[in-house]
Amino acid sequence: MDKIHVPVLLKETLEYLNINPNGFYIDCTLGDGGHSFEIFKKLSKEGLLLSIDQDQHAIDFVKEYYKDSIKENWEIKKSNFSKIDTLIKQHSREIDGVLMDLGLSSRQLEDSYNRGFSYLEENEPLDMRMDEELGVKAKDILVVLSEKELTMLFLKYGEEKYAGKIARAIKQNITSIYTVGDLTRLVYRVVPAAHQSSKNPSRRVFQALRIVVNDELNSLKEGLDKSFKLLKPKGRICVISFHSLEDRIVKDYFNNLVESGEGLLLTKEIIAPTDQEVRDNPRSASAKLRVIEKI
C-alpha cells in the first residue's frame, strides 16, 4: 500500500504545537497519518497521542501502513471530532495540543472507495459521505431539496455565482443525474463558457454538497469550542483550513477568545505554505494555518 497524502505545513505545525514529550495531543483528522506519526515520534512513553477520523478507510490504511510503529500510547478512534469531549473521558489528563487539518486528503480524492468525492471520477455515484454510516448521500440532497433550497445551499456553502441556474437545471434533469459525471456535465452546460476558468466549474457545487452531507461546518464549530475548553493553560490549537468558509469560522472563533481574554493568538497573520512546498505539493497552495494558545 503506497502512501499518497503529503502532510501540509508539517514543519510549521510541529513548531507551533511546541510538543512536550510527556504531553497529551489530539490529531482530529488522521487522514494518511502524516501529521500524527510525526507528533508521535516526539512523544516519550509517558506521552499520549489520540488520532481521530470518521473515515474507516483512512483508519484501516494507517493501522496497516504504520503497523510496526503504533504503540499503546498512540490511540486511533473512529469518530467525528465534534465528539472530542466524549472520546477523551477515559483519560484523566488535560490536553496539551490539538491539530485539525480540515478538508479532504489526497487519498479520498484519488481513491474514494466509490464515494464520488472528486469531480474527476465521472463514473462514481454521488455519495460524498466520509462516514459511510451516515444516512444521507449527496444524491439524496439533490432529490429532496427544492430549487430554492438548492440555490441557497450552493450560495452559502459553495459561494457559487450561478447557484440559481445550476439548481434549476438539476431539478429539471434530476431523473438523469446519478453519477459524478452526470452532475459535472450539467454544470458545464449551465455555467457560461466565458466564466469557466482552468478549474472544473462544478468544484463549488461539490464543495457545498460535501459540506452539507458531512455537516462539516457545524462539526468544526463544535470541535473548536470543545477542544479549547479541554486544553490545559498554555495548550495550543492548530487549524489548517483550505477554503474561506472554514477559515472564517476559525478566525472568528479565535478572535472572540482573544477579546474575552481567554486566548493568545500566535499567528497574527495566517501561515501559508512556502513556495517550495507548493511546488512539491500543489494541493497545499490554498492551505492556511492559524494557532491559538489558552491563557
C-alpha positions as CSV (number, residue, x, y, z in Angstrom):
1,M,0.0,0.0,0.0
2,D,1.6,3.3,-1.1
3,K,1.3,6.4,0.9
4,I,-0.4,9.2,-1.1
5,H,-1.2,12.1,1.1
6,V,1.6,14.6,1.9
7,P,1.0,16.4,5.2
8,V,0.6,20.1,4.7
9,L,2.6,22.7,6.7
10,L,4.2,19.9,8.7
11,K,7.2,21.8,9.9
12,E,5.2,24.8,10.9
13,T,2.6,22.8,12.7
14,L,5.1,20.8,14.7
15,E,6.8,24.1,15.7
16,Y,3.6,25.7,16.8
17,L,2.4,22.7,18.8
18,N,5.6,23.0,20.8
19,I,5.4,19.4,21.8
20,N,6.0,18.3,25.3
21,P,7.3,14.7,25.2
22,N,5.1,13.7,28.1
23,G,2.1,15.6,26.9
24,F,-1.4,14.6,25.6
25,Y,-2.0,15.5,21.9
26,I,-5.0,15.0,19.7
27,D,-5.0,14.9,15.9
28,C,-8.6,15.4,14.9
29,T,-8.1,14.4,11.3
30,L,-5.9,11.4,11.0
31,G,-6.0,11.1,7.2
32,D,-3.0,9.1,6.0
33,G,-1.3,9.6,9.4
34,G,1.4,12.0,8.3
35,H,0.9,14.6,11.0
36,S,0.0,12.1,13.6
37,F,3.2,10.0,13.0
38,E,5.5,13.0,13.3
39,I,3.8,14.1,16.5
40,F,4.0,10.6,17.9
41,K,7.7,10.4,17.2
42,K,8.3,13.4,19.5
43,L,6.5,11.7,22.5
44,S,8.0,9.7,25.2
45,K,6.4,6.5,26.6
46,E,4.6,8.8,29.1
47,G,3.2,10.9,26.3
48,L,-0.2,10.1,24.6
49,L,-1.5,10.7,21.1
50,L,-5.2,10.3,20.1
51,S,-5.9,10.3,16.4
52,I,-9.5,10.7,15.2
53,D,-11.1,10.1,11.8
54,Q,-14.6,9.4,10.7
55,D,-13.4,7.6,7.6
56,Q,-12.9,3.9,8.3
57,H,-10.8,3.5,5.2
58,A,-8.3,6.1,6.5
59,I,-8.0,4.3,9.8
60,D,-7.5,0.9,8.1
61,F,-4.8,2.4,5.9
62,V,-2.9,3.9,8.8
63,K,-3.1,0.8,11.0
64,E,-1.6,-1.2,8.2
65,Y,1.0,1.4,7.0
66,Y,2.3,2.2,10.5
67,K,1.7,-1.3,12.0
68,D,5.3,-1.5,13.1
69,S,5.3,1.9,14.7
70,I,1.9,2.1,16.6
71,K,2.3,1.6,20.3
72,E,-0.1,1.7,23.3
73,N,0.3,5.4,23.6
74,W,-0.9,6.1,20.1
75,E,-4.7,5.5,20.1
76,I,-6.8,5.7,16.9
77,K,-10.5,6.1,17.1
78,K,-13.3,6.3,14.5
79,S,-15.5,9.3,15.2
80,N,-16.2,12.9,14.4
81,F,-14.0,15.4,16.2
82,S,-17.2,17.2,17.3
83,K,-17.4,14.4,19.9
84,I,-13.9,15.0,21.3
85,D,-15.2,15.5,24.8
86,T,-16.7,12.0,24.8
87,L,-13.7,10.4,23.2
88,I,-11.3,11.5,26.0
89,K,-13.5,10.7,29.0
90,Q,-11.4,7.6,29.8
91,H,-8.2,9.8,30.1
92,S,-7.8,11.7,33.4
93,R,-5.4,14.3,31.9
94,E,-5.7,17.7,30.2
95,I,-4.9,18.2,26.6
96,D,-1.6,19.9,25.6
97,G,-2.3,20.4,21.9
98,V,-4.9,19.8,19.2
99,L,-4.4,19.7,15.5
100,M,-7.2,20.0,12.9
101,D,-6.2,19.5,9.2
102,L,-9.5,20.2,7.5
103,G,-10.8,19.1,4.1
104,L,-10.2,16.1,2.0
105,S,-7.0,14.1,1.9
106,S,-5.3,13.2,-1.4
107,R,-6.3,9.6,-0.7
108,Q,-10.0,10.5,-0.5
109,L,-9.7,12.3,-3.8
110,E,-7.7,9.7,-5.6
111,D,-9.2,6.6,-4.0
112,S,-12.6,7.5,-2.6
113,Y,-13.9,3.9,-2.5
114,N,-16.7,4.7,-4.9
115,R,-17.9,7.7,-2.9
116,G,-17.6,10.4,-5.6
117,F,-15.5,13.0,-3.7
118,S,-13.7,14.1,-6.8
119,Y,-15.4,15.7,-9.8
120,L,-12.8,13.9,-11.9
121,E,-14.2,10.4,-11.1
122,E,-17.0,10.5,-13.6
123,N,-18.4,7.0,-13.0
124,E,-18.6,7.2,-9.3
125,P,-22.0,7.7,-7.5
126,L,-23.0,11.0,-5.9
127,D,-22.3,9.8,-2.3
128,M,-19.7,12.0,-0.6
129,R,-20.1,10.5,2.9
130,M,-16.8,10.5,4.8
131,D,-18.5,8.2,7.4
132,E,-20.4,5.6,5.4
133,E,-22.7,5.0,8.4
134,L,-24.3,8.4,7.7
135,G,-27.8,8.1,6.2
136,V,-27.9,10.9,3.6
137,K,-25.9,10.9,0.4
138,A,-25.3,13.8,-2.0
139,K,-27.8,12.4,-4.5
140,D,-30.5,12.4,-1.7
141,I,-30.0,16.1,-1.2
142,L,-30.4,16.9,-4.9
143,V,-33.6,14.9,-4.9
144,V,-35.2,16.1,-1.6
145,L,-34.3,19.8,-1.6
146,S,-36.4,22.3,-3.7
147,E,-34.8,24.5,-6.3
148,K,-34.8,27.4,-3.9
149,E,-33.2,25.3,-1.2
150,L,-30.5,24.1,-3.5
151,T,-29.8,27.6,-4.7
152,M,-29.3,28.7,-1.1
153,L,-27.1,25.7,-0.4
154,F,-24.8,26.4,-3.4
155,L,-24.6,30.1,-2.5
156,K,-23.9,29.6,1.2
157,Y,-21.6,26.6,1.1
158,G,-20.1,26.9,-2.3
159,E,-20.2,30.7,-2.9
160,E,-21.3,29.8,-6.4
161,K,-22.3,32.7,-8.6
162,Y,-24.6,30.7,-10.8
163,A,-26.3,28.8,-8.0
164,G,-29.8,29.6,-9.2
165,K,-29.2,28.4,-12.7
166,I,-27.5,25.3,-11.6
167,A,-30.2,24.4,-9.1
168,R,-32.9,24.9,-11.7
169,A,-31.1,22.7,-14.2
170,I,-30.6,20.0,-11.5
171,K,-34.3,19.9,-10.6
172,Q,-35.3,19.8,-14.3
173,N,-33.0,16.9,-15.0
174,I,-33.0,15.1,-11.7
175,T,-34.1,11.8,-13.1
176,S,-31.0,11.6,-15.3
177,I,-28.4,12.6,-12.6
178,Y,-26.8,9.5,-11.0
179,T,-23.1,9.9,-11.2
180,V,-20.3,12.5,-10.7
181,G,-20.0,12.8,-14.5
182,D,-23.8,13.4,-14.9
183,L,-23.6,16.4,-12.4
184,T,-20.3,17.9,-13.8
185,R,-21.6,17.8,-17.4
186,L,-24.7,19.5,-16.3
187,V,-22.8,22.3,-14.6
188,Y,-20.5,22.7,-17.6
189,R,-23.7,23.3,-19.7
190,V,-25.1,25.8,-17.3
191,V,-22.1,28.0,-16.4
192,P,-21.2,30.4,-19.3
193,A,-18.0,29.4,-21.1
194,A,-16.7,32.9,-20.6
195,H,-16.8,32.4,-16.8
196,Q,-15.2,28.9,-16.8
197,S,-11.6,29.0,-15.6
198,S,-9.0,26.3,-15.9
199,K,-10.6,24.7,-12.9
200,N,-13.7,22.5,-13.1
201,P,-16.7,24.8,-12.8
202,S,-18.5,22.1,-10.7
203,R,-15.9,22.3,-7.8
204,R,-18.0,24.8,-5.8
205,V,-21.1,22.6,-6.2
206,F,-19.2,19.6,-5.0
207,Q,-17.8,21.5,-2.0
208,A,-21.3,22.6,-1.0
209,L,-22.7,19.1,-1.2
210,R,-19.8,17.6,0.7
211,I,-20.1,20.2,3.5
212,V,-23.8,19.5,3.9
213,V,-23.6,15.7,3.7
214,N,-20.9,15.6,6.4
215,D,-22.2,18.6,8.4
216,E,-18.6,19.9,8.2
217,L,-19.1,23.5,9.4
218,N,-21.2,22.7,12.4
219,S,-18.8,19.9,13.4
220,L,-15.9,22.4,13.1
221,K,-17.6,24.9,15.4
222,E,-18.4,22.2,18.0
223,G,-14.9,20.7,17.7
224,L,-13.2,24.0,18.1
225,D,-15.2,25.0,21.2
226,K,-14.9,21.6,22.9
227,S,-11.2,21.4,22.2
228,F,-10.4,24.8,23.6
229,K,-12.3,24.1,26.8
230,L,-10.4,20.8,27.3
231,L,-7.0,22.4,26.8
232,K,-4.7,23.0,29.7
233,P,-3.3,26.5,30.2
234,K,-0.6,27.2,27.6
235,G,-2.2,24.4,25.5
236,R,-2.5,25.2,21.8
237,I,-4.9,24.5,18.9
238,C,-3.5,24.5,15.3
239,V,-6.0,24.6,12.5
240,I,-5.2,24.1,8.8
241,S,-8.1,25.2,6.5
242,F,-8.4,25.1,2.8
243,H,-11.4,27.4,1.9
244,S,-12.8,30.7,3.1
245,L,-15.8,29.3,4.9
246,E,-13.7,27.1,7.2
247,D,-11.1,29.8,7.7
248,R,-13.7,32.4,8.6
249,I,-15.1,30.2,11.3
250,V,-11.6,29.6,12.8
251,K,-10.6,33.2,12.5
252,D,-13.8,34.5,14.2
253,Y,-13.7,31.9,17.0
254,F,-10.0,32.7,17.7
255,N,-10.6,36.4,17.7
256,N,-13.5,36.0,20.1
257,L,-11.3,34.1,22.5
258,V,-8.7,36.9,22.3
259,E,-11.3,39.6,23.0
260,S,-12.6,37.6,26.0
261,G,-9.1,37.3,27.4
262,E,-9.1,33.5,27.2
263,G,-6.7,33.0,24.3
264,L,-3.5,34.4,22.9
265,L,-3.3,34.5,19.1
266,L,0.1,33.1,18.0
267,T,-0.5,33.8,14.3
268,K,-1.4,37.4,13.8
269,E,-1.5,36.7,10.1
270,I,-2.2,33.3,8.5
271,I,0.7,30.9,8.0
272,A,0.8,29.8,4.3
273,P,2.9,27.2,2.6
274,T,6.3,28.2,1.3
275,D,6.8,28.5,-2.5
276,Q,8.9,25.3,-2.3
277,E,6.1,23.4,-0.5
278,V,3.6,24.5,-3.2
279,R,5.9,23.3,-5.9
280,D,6.4,20.0,-4.2
281,N,2.8,19.6,-3.3
282,P,0.5,21.8,-5.4
283,R,-2.6,20.8,-3.3
284,S,-1.1,22.7,-0.4
285,A,-1.5,26.0,-2.3
286,S,-4.7,27.1,-0.6
287,A,-3.8,26.0,3.0
288,K,-4.0,28.4,5.9
289,L,-2.7,27.7,9.4
290,R,-4.0,29.6,12.4
291,V,-2.8,28.9,16.0
292,I,-4.2,30.0,19.4
293,E,-2.8,29.4,22.9
294,K,-5.0,29.1,26.0
295,I,-4.2,31.7,28.7
